[in-house]
């Protein structure tokens, strides 16, 4: 849960930043916070700045941090959509596949052929025999 992780990571960064810890550890904290901010709808500019700092931290750290460096590069090249954007897109996608009325089904549009379109429209109409004419 990125939103729940944000306060913990903010506190961890506040503790680690002024301390003399290995650059790779500080970079890991910055990158984790960047990911949490980016996916939970936080400050995307700050998330990008933190990911950039993390990338530089991994690049300058001793040891083999190629995988972490590649992950930071990938995130910077393709930052994830904010959760709110993802939720909006998901709601829109579900709305397109939701039946229009109870018991009705949605016929996917498969062709722009006018004959097919007419057949779909006729199939969605209620037959006249099923209309209650006793009123």
KEKOL-720321 format. One line per 10 residues: their letters; for each residue x, y, z of C-alpha. Coordinates in steps of 0.05 Angstrom, whole numbers. Layout:
BEGIN
a> X:Y:Z; ...
END
This chain:
BEGIN
xxxxxxxxxx> 0:0:0; 39:61:-25; -5:111:12; 8:76:78; 83:71:64; 91:146:49; 94:171:121; 142:116:142; 188:129:83; 185:205:95
xxxxxxxxxx> 208:192:166; 262:144:143; 288:195:93; 288:250:146; 330:205:192; 377:178:138; 391:241:96; 434:278:147; 466:214:174; 530:185:146
xxxxxxxxxx> 502:122:115; 523:86:52; 498:122:-11; 464:59:-36; 421:55:27; 401:128:22; 386:117:-52; 342:57:-35; 301:100:13; 295:156:-37
xxxxxxxxxx> 273:108:-93; 222:73:-48; 192:141:-30; 192:162:-103; 154:99:-121; 104:110:-64; 93:182:-84; 85:165:-157; 34:110:-148; -7:141:-93
xxxxxxxxxx> -22:207:-126; 30:247:-88; 75:302:-114; 99:274:-181; 154:327:-189; 183:309:-122; 177:235:-139; 217:247:-203; 269:287:-165; 276:232:-112
xxxxxxxxxx> 283:178:-166; 336:220:-201; 374:228:-135; 368:154:-123; 394:138:-192; 455:183:-180; 464:150:-112; 465:80:-142; 512:102:-197; 562:132:-148
xxxxxxxxxx> 558:77:-95; 610:23:-85; 590:-47:-105; 546:-75:-159; 480:-38:-162; 464:-49:-236; 396:-80:-222; 375:-22:-177; 404:28:-226; 364:-5:-283
xxxxxxxxxx> 301:-3:-240; 310:71:-227; 324:84:-301; 261:45:-321; 219:83:-270; 245:150:-294; 233:131:-367; 162:105:-352; 135:131:-287; 73:93:-264
xxxxxxxxxx> 5:125:-269; -20:155:-205; -70:112:-168; -125:162:-179; -112:161:-254; -110:85:-253; -176:83:-214; -208:131:-263; -185:89:-322; -210:26:-289
xxxxxxxxxx> -279:57:-275; -284:80:-347; -264:10:-372; -317:-23:-327; -370:27:-349; -359:6:-422; -372:-67:-405; -429:-56:-355; -499:-75:-379; -543:-16:-394
xxxxxxxxxx> -603:-43:-355; -615:-101:-308; -615:-166:-346; -589:-135:-410; -522:-155:-439; -473:-112:-477; -458:-134:-547; -387:-117:-564; -379:-76:-627; -341:-119:-675
xxxxxxxxxx> -354:-87:-742; -373:-20:-773; -412:-56:-827; -482:-24:-831; -515:-92:-838; -482:-116:-774; -501:-51:-739; -574:-61:-759; -573:-133:-736; -546:-111:-668
xxxxxxxxxx> -599:-57:-661; -655:-106:-679; -628:-158:-631; -631:-108:-574; -704:-90:-585; -759:-123:-545; -803:-167:-588; -874:-139:-596; -905:-203:-571; -874:-193:-502
xxxxx> -903:-124:-492; -961:-124:-442; -1021:-96:-479; -1072:-107:-423; -1067:-36:-395
END
